[in-house]
Amino acid sequence: MSTQTKVETKSVINGAALPDDLKTLAAKTATAAWKSHTGILALQGEIAGKRGKMSQDILELARAAADSTADLVGKLAPEKIMQVAISRFQSAMAHAFALVMEKHADAEALSMKAFKATWGQLQSNIKRGMERGLDPRDYPSETAFRKAKQATDTPRAVSTLSEAAKEARTAIQKVDKKSDSLSVAVGVLLAEVQAAEQRHEQAICAILDAAAIKVRALNDIKGAHAHDKAEQGRRMDA
């Protein structure tokens, strides 16, 4: 094959020849797409690091709240002391959040909403862990604390795929009507659940249909063998 033929072959995709200007644009698109991809990966790593720092800072506040109850040791039962530590942690978090709201009052509503969601999630995770008797001072990192808290979670199994779909529908009904993007996102998830459920049922039906075909084929073969044996017996008797 000549060099010219090779070049022409590479320029044909799905039977359509690519003009030079389109090939040039495609090359630029490929370069830009890969650059964007690597940039996204870098940003994801940076975001994870920032979130980790934020969660660690909140854990430090919980540790400080627990340390502030040192004067209560020997005076109250350990569980009562933990309740005081939780209360002080909650108050300290509320104070810190108020400072954020005051200092960044001019921040975009969407940005503040995202901050509040992350802040609340991290606060709730640590609070629940402390309510289950986990002392934040006993864990080197928020990740370790979170894993210990997750180990105390009571697993709630969903027995069937249909039940999972039902729970997803219930979740959609509870979504705030103003949260359009969230409604759409949950709706997409529900559609995927329903599609998976349908594929599951279709797969079972396909297996049963295939089994039925095999059974019928085996019966036909068995019947043919019985017929041939009977014919052979009649010939021998004759």
Number of C-alpha atoms within 10 A of each C-alpha: 5 7 8 8 10 10 10 12 12 10 16 12 9 6 8 8 14 15 10 10 9 11 13 12 11 13 12 11 12 12 12 11 12 11 11 12 12 11 12 12 11 12 12 12 12 12 12 12 12 12 15 15 13 16 22 17 14 21 25 16 19 26 18 17 23 23 13 14 15 11 10 13 11 9 9 11 10 13 13 13 19 21 16 17 25 21 15 19 25 18 13 17 18 12 11 14 16 12 12 14 13 10 10 11 11 9 11 9 10 9 9 16 12 11 14 15 11 15 17 13 13 19 18 13 17 24 22 16 21 22 16 14 14 19 17 25 16 10 15 11 16 22 14 13 22 18 12 14 20 14 10 11 12 7 8 6 7 11 8 10 15 14 11 17 20 14 14 18 16 11 14 17 11 9 13 10 11 8 10 11 10 14 18 12 13 17 16 12 15 20 15 13 18 18 12 14 17 14 12 13 12 12 12 12 12 12 12 12 12 12 12 12 12 12 12 12 12 12 12 12 12 12 12 12 12 12 12 12 12 12 12 11 11 10 9 8 7 5
